[in-house]
């Protein structure tokens, strides 16, 4: 089993480069950073706080691409991921360039985790109608795939209309750079993953036993090999029992939650999590 970590990092916390280096040294294979561009003061949509997440994480979180770029020169094998980028809130041409550049500079180590978002006010401030965010995110990913794949590239949809253009660098992983979708176990999310994603990042990982057959079936209905589907329980607070359950389901990759904080606070949790890497990490980890 391979283990990654995810952490909300702010300007008051451990530096992302230091966290990345420490994670790689302890045998973790990936680091995922989240995104919230801002937190609107309007209080009709309160933050979805979970264990280990602070209100300041929504107010002060670092830009994930800039933060991950600082990890490139201090690591050599660590996969660098977003968990998650709110794809509908980005210009897809710019986002494609950011992702491709990070993948180029890191030697092909990027994992693009995307989500649809829950905060209506945040989406509204980006000019995104909340009811359209899933369809917008879909077109943004499809447009990015075209920009990563084609030369020249173009894309024409309902929300994106891009005439033929040149865009480089291309990702070192090409158009198949992994796109992983966060979200609940719903038919709509599974249809999206099966159409244009490479895997699923369920928060915590509860209910996987019932959900996995449905997701694999959605893959098969799209004519895709469910054996290539990646499922990463994400932001998991680990226990031996939980990890044994994941292993029994064939899960071989888990992303553990590390709360943000000072270097001493973060490293204490990272060291504790490293015990799970030692006990559950296999030869391919």
Residue, then its C-alpha position, 0 to 999 in steps of 0.5 A: x500500500x502506498x501512502x500520501x499526505x494532504x495538509x491545509x497549509x497557510x502562510x503561518x504554517x510549516x513551509x510546503x517545501x519542508x513538508x514535502x522533503x520530510x514526507x519523502x524522507x519518511x517514505x510517503x509517495x505523494x503530497x496533496x495540497x488543497x485550494x480555496x482562493x478566498x472565503x467570502x464574509x457572507x455567512x449564508x454558506x459556512x465552511x465545511x469544517x472537519x477534524x483537523x481543518x481550521x477556519x483560517x485554512x479557508x481564509x489563508x490557504x496557500x496557492x497549491x501550484x506555487x506551493x507545490x513548485x517549491x517542493x520540486x527542487x527538494x524532492x525527487x520521487x514525491x508525487x505532487x498533487x492538488x486535493x482539490x482544485x476547483x476546476x470551474x473557478x479557473x480559466x482552463x487555458x491558464x490552468x492547463x499551462x500551470x499544470x503542464x509547467x509544474x509537470x514539466x519542472x517536476x519531471x512528470x510527478x503531477x496528480x491533478x485532483x479536482x472538485x466541483x466546490x460546495x461554497x456558493x459564494x466563492x463560486x459566485x465571486x468567480x462568476x460561476x453559476x453554482x448550478x452550472x459548476x459541474x458542466x463548466x468543470x467538465x469542459x475545463x478538463x476536456x479543454x485542458x486535455x486537448x491543450x496537453x495533447x494537441x499541437x495546435x489545439x482547439x476546443x469548442x463547447x457550451x462554456x469554452x470556445x477556443x480556436x486553434x492555438x499553440x500551447x506548450x510546454x506539454x506535460x511530461x505525462x502527456x494528455x494522460x496526466x492523472x485527473x482525479x475527482x473528489x466528491x461523494x459516492x453519487x451516480x453523477x460523480x461516478x459518471x463524470x469520473x468514468x467520462x473524463x477522469x482517471x480516479x476517485x478521491x473519496x473523503x475519508x473513505x467510508x462506504x467504499x465497499x458499496x460504492x466501488x462496484x458502482x464506480x467500476x460498473x460506470x467505467x465498464x459502461x463507458x468502455x473503459x477498463x475498471x482495472x485501470x481505475x484509481x481509488x484513493x481514500x483521501x484525507x483519511x485519519x488512519x487506524x490499523x482496522x481502517x487500513x486493513x479494510x481498505x486493503x481487503x477491498x483492493x485499495x493500494x493507495x491512501x492519502x492521510x490527513x495531516x493538520x496544518x501547524x508549526x513544523x513541530x506540530x506537523x512533524x509530530x503527526x507525520x512521524x506518527x503516520x509514518x508508522x502506518x507506512x512501515x506496517x502497511x507499505x508493501x514492496x511497490x510502495 
